[in-house]
Amino acid sequence: MYLTMDKKERSIIRIPELLAPAGTFDKLRTAIHYGADAVYLGGSGLSLRAKAGNFDRDGMARAVAYAHGHGVRVYVTVNVFAHNCDLAGLDDYLLELREIGVDGLIIADPGVLDRARKLVPELPIHLSTQANVTNAAAAAFWQEQGVVRLNLARELSLAEITEVRQAVTADLEIFVHGALCISYSGRCMLSNYMTGRDANKGHCAHPCRYSYTLTEEKRPGQYFPVEEDERGTYIFNSKDLCLLRRLPELIAAGVDSIKIEGRMKSLFYVGGVVRVYRAALDYLAGLPSADWEDPAAIRLPEKFMLELAATGTRGASENFFDEPPGPQNMLYGSSRAPVRVEPVAVVLSVTDCLLVEARNPLEIGDEIAYLDRSIEPQQVVVRGMVDEQGQEQVRANPGNRICLQTDPSVRGAAVHGMLRRTVGKN
């Protein structure tokens, strides 16, 4: 169990780092606002999320300065499986990252790793999940290569994670939330064959989420059901990973960082998920030491899962945590689970008024909720809206900036705070 001892020999749990995705600068700010300890992002190349916003040199320097100003670390993905042509600008890029002052490099390719160790040895190397560490021997090997953190493969059980922890001193990082690839550790060629977009170089088209039917060439227009039997799974759309309920066991196992997937997800998704996991970690940190004698028995209040469900997902799967996943871990009916809330606004300023930017239509009388750092949303009703020219409005459209008047007033509103609405309620 990953516990330290104080002078009175009482157990004190060590809370892991909360690592959040930052596909754009706005998402970075939102993740930091809601309590991320560190963020990960990609540059304009050599990242496995080429379609995310990503950062050019000036943008990355700005992101690092902002994060460091808030006491947050920045890790940069350099995790493509590189071909010879990808190595041409590698040295310049690594030197640029060192100059900017990033806190670590996320790498999968052994050649890129070796070059980084030699050229920028002062930058810590984090091994990407794409490197597929599934056992203690592999973990020890990578540690011997100078890796200081291992993002273990998502195909590991808690028991296997614990065994790796006992075998190495390197930090362990575990994905706890977000999209799952149907391929092994994300090494998928489906996108390449179907669309010409190489997932292993950051261009995945996500064909595993497409809706498929079966046809026979002599029966055009006649569709046959695609089913699953004991031999395997023939539909690719996995539910999303969610290990929120299992955080106590991961903490006790000695995990150093818990990671949220989603550099291509929305700002509201990033903020919403970070908010729940931050609140959960803070809740667990406040438990009495006696509770940690049996981590598996610790239960988070149900409101944590309810809030997480409000972020909009494909449903929840614990993946391989206890045993290999089965049909219950797939989403067959649609590409996503029904969403019961929607974003309505982001707070821009709280000086003279509660200035927000609308992200969905907003009207007088709407019941909305402000999301602060606590797990309980503040429920309020819109009573007035004034635009930046001082004109009263009865409706705000996406992109409009308005001073929002609510009943009751929002308590402790802060810049980057988010407001949402339950779908179907006015």
N, C-alpha and C positions, 0 to 999 in steps of 0.2 A: 504494500500500500504506500502511495506517494505522500507521506506525511513528514512534517518536521516536528521537533520537540522543543518546547520552551523550557525555562528554568524549573518549572514545577512539573515537568515531565507530562504535560498534557499534549495530546495530538492537535496539531494545527494544519488544516488542509492547505495545499498550495494550489491556487487557482491558475489555470493555464491562460495564456495569451488568447485574446479573441481577434482572429485574423479575418478581415473583410475584403470583398472585391471592390475595385475602384476602376470601372471601365471608362469613366470620364471624371473631370475635375469636380463637377457637381455631385457625382456619386461619392467621390472621395470625401468631400465636405460633409455630406449627409451621414456617411458611415462613421466619421469622426464625431459628429454631433451626437449620434446615438450610442457612442461608447466603445468603438473599436480601439484596441490597443495597437494594432498594426493593420496596414492595408497592402494589397498586392496589385500591381498594375503592369501594363505592357508598353513597350515603346512602339515605334512605327514599323518595326520588323522583328523577326526572330521570336515571336510570341505566338502561343497557340490560341489566341483569340483575335485574329486579324480583322474581324468585323466589329470588334468593340471600338469605342471612341479612340482609345490609346493616346499616346502622348509623344509629341515631337520634343526636341531638346529643351526648348524654352518652356513648354508645357510641363515637362517632367521636373525641371528645376523649380518651377512655381509650385508644383504638387509637393515636392520634397520639402521646400521651405515652409509651406503651409502646415504639413503634417508635423514636422519637427517643432514648429512653433506651438503646436498643441500636444507635444510630448508623445507623438505617434510615430512608429517605425514604418519604413517603406521598403518593400521587397519587389524586385523587378523580374518579370518572367523573361527568360532567355531560353525557352524550353522547346523550340522546334527540334525535330529530328533533321539535322542539317545535312544538306547535300553540299558538294564542293562549292557550288556557286554561292551558297549562303555564308561561306566563311570569308568572302572577300572583304566585307566591311566589319568583321567581328572585332578585330583589335581596336579600331577607332571607337566602336560602340562601347566596348568594355572600359576603355580609358575615359570616355565621356561620362559613363555612369559613376566611375570613381570620382571624377571631378565634381559632379553634381552632389555626391555625398549620400548615395542610396545605402540602405542598411543591410542588403543581402541580394544575392542573385539566385533565382530559381532556375535550375538547369536539369535537363534530362540526358542530353547527348554526351557521351564520354569525351569526345574530341573537344567540344565546347568547354566542358568542365576542366580538362587538362590545360587548355589555353588560358582560361580564367585564373587558374591556380598560379600559372607562371607569370602572367602579365599584371594581374591585380590581386596579389596574394592577400592584401589587407581586407578585401571584400569577402564576407562569409558566404559560403555556398550552401544553398538549400537544394536537396535533391527533389525533383518534381515527381509527382505520382506517376507520370508517364514512364519513369525508369522501372516501375513495376517491382518494388521491393515487397516480396511476399514471405520472406523467411529471415531468421536471425543471421544465418550465414551471409546472405546478401547484404543485410544491414551492416554487418561487421566489415565486409569488403568495402562498401562505399565510405564508411567511416575512415578506413585506412587510406582512402584516396583524398582525404582532406575535407569531406563533407561534414558540416557541423549540425545540419538538421535533415531529417528524413521525413518526407511526406509519404507515408506508407500507402501501398496499394489499397484501393477501396474494397478489395475482395477478402479482407482479413476479418476474422472473428475477434471478439474481445480476448479470448484465450490466447490467440496468436499474437495480438498486439502486446499482451502482457509478457509473453515469452521474448519478443524482440526487445522490450524495455529492459529485461533482465540481462540481455546479451550485449548491449551497447550503452555508451555514455552520451552519444549524440542526442540532441533534442529530437523528440518525436512529434510530428504534426499529423493530425487526422482530419479528414473531411467529415463534417457532421451534418451538413445541410446543402441541398441543391440538386441539380439535375444529375442523373446517373446515365452513363453510357452503357449500351447493351453489349458493347465489346469489352474485351479484357483490358482494364486500366486505361480505357479510352483509346486504345490503339485500333482504330477502325478504318477500313478501306471502302466502306459502303458509299460514303459521299463521293469519293474519288471515282468509283465506277459509274455511279448514277448521274453525277452532275459535273464531273471534271474538277471539283473543288476538293483539295487535299486536306483532310482533317488533321493530318500529322504535320502540317505546315500552317495551321491556323485558319483554314478556310471551310470548316465543316458546314454543310448545308442542313444538317440534322434530319437526314432521311429516315432515321429510326422513329421519328414522330409523325411521319406521313400516314395517311389512312390507305390501307391496301385491300384489294379484292383479288380473287382468282378468276381468270377467264381461260377458256379453251379456244384455240384458234379457229375451229370450225363452228363455234357457237358465239359469234360476236354479240355483245350486249347482254349475255347471260352470265350472271355472277354467281360464284360458288362460295360458300362460307369457308373462312380460314380458321381452323380450330387448333387447340392445344391438347396433347395427350401425354401419356406417361413418358414418351420418348423425347419430349423437349418442347420448347417455346417457339412458336412461329410468328408471333406478333411482337414488335420490338419496343413498344412504348412503355418504358419502365416508369413506375411512380418515382417521385422525388425522394432522395435520401433525407431522413430526419432522425437524428439521434438525440433530440432534446431530452427525452425521458431517460436516456442512458448516460447523461453527463456525469452523475455521481460515480459510476463505475469507471468511466474514462479518466476522471480526475484521480481516483484512487489507484488506477493502473500506472499513473505517472506520465500521462500525456502532457507535453509542454505547450502545445498550441492547438486550438480547434479552429477549423477553417470552413468558411462559407463559400460555396460556389456561386457565381453569378455576375461576371464582368459584363455580360451582355443583357442582364436583366434590368428592369426599370429602376429609377431612383427610389420609387416607393417600395419596391421589393427589397432593395438593399437596406434602406432605412428601417423597414418593418422587421426584417429578420434579425438584423444587428440589435435592434432594440430589445427583442424578446430574449435573445441569447445573453445579452449584457445583463438584463434583469434576472435571468436564471442564474448566471454565475454569481451575481451579487447576493441573491437569495441563498445559494449554497454556501457562500463564504460566511454568512451570518448564522449558520446552524451550529448548535453546540457540538463540542468535540465528541461526545458520546454517540451521536448519530452516525459518525463515520466508522464506528466499529463494524457496521454492516452496510456498506455503500449501496448494495443491491436493493436494500429495503427502503432507501430514501425515495420519497415521492414528491415531485414538484406539484404544486396546486394545479388543478385542471385549467385554470384561467391562462396559464402559459401556453398550453396547446391550443386553446381557443383563439388566442391572439395570433399565434403563428399561422393557424388555418386562414386567418383573415388576410394574409399577404397574397393569397392566390397561388396555388401550386397544382401539381398533378396528383395530389394525394401523398400519403406518407409511407415510406418503406424504411425498415431498419437494415435492409440489404443483407450483408453476411454476418451481422453482429453476433447472432446466436447460431445460425445455420444458413446454408445456401438458400437464396430466395426461390420462390415458386410462383405459381399463377396468381396468388393473392398479392404479389408485389408488382403486378402489371396493371395498366389502365387500358382497357379494351374499347370502351364505348366512345371515347373522344380523345383529342390530344391533350386536354386539360380537364381538371376537376372544376365544377361550378364555382364561381367566385361570388362571395356574398357581400363584399365591400368594394368601393372604388375610391381612388384618390380624388380630392377636390381642390386642394391648394397647398402651396408651400409658403412659409413665412419669409418675407424679405426684410422686414424692419419692425421694430417694436418701440421706436422712439416717440413720435407724436401720435401714432395710432398703430393698430395691428395691420400692417401693410402686407398683403399676400398677393401671390400670382395664381390665378385660377388655372387648374389643369383639366377640369371638367366643368360643364355648366353649373352655376351656383345661383340660387334664387332666395329671395326673402322667405323665411319660414322653414327653410331646410334644416333638418336635424343633422348635425355633423359632430365629429369627434376630433379633438386635438390629441396628438400622440406625444407625450413627454417621455422622460427616461423611466418613469415608473411603468408597471405592467397594466395599470388601470387607465384607460383613455378618459379624457374629460369630455363629457357629453354636453353640447351647447346647441342653441337654436340661433340661426342667423336673423337678426332684427334690423340690420341696416347695412347698406353698402354705399360708399362714396368713392368716385373715381379720382384720378390724380388732378383733375381740373376742378375738383370740389363739387361735382354734380352728383346728386343722389341717383342711385340705380336700383332697379328691382331684379336685375339679372346680370351675372358676369359670365362671359364666355371664355373658353381656354385662351390663355395668353394675356387676358385683362389683368391689370394691377389695380387693386381696390383696397380701401380701408374698410375693414370688417368690424361690425359691431355685433356682439353676441350676448345672449342671455343664458346663463350667467357669463360674466367676462372670463376669458381664458386666463387661468392662473399660470404665472411663470412662463409665458410664451417666450420663445427664443428664435433667433434667426436660424433657418434651415429646418425648423420644426414642420411637421406635416399634419394636414387635416384630411380626414376621410369621411365617407358617408356609406351607410348600409344601403345596398342596392335595393331599389324599389320603395325606399322611404323618402317622404318629403318633409 
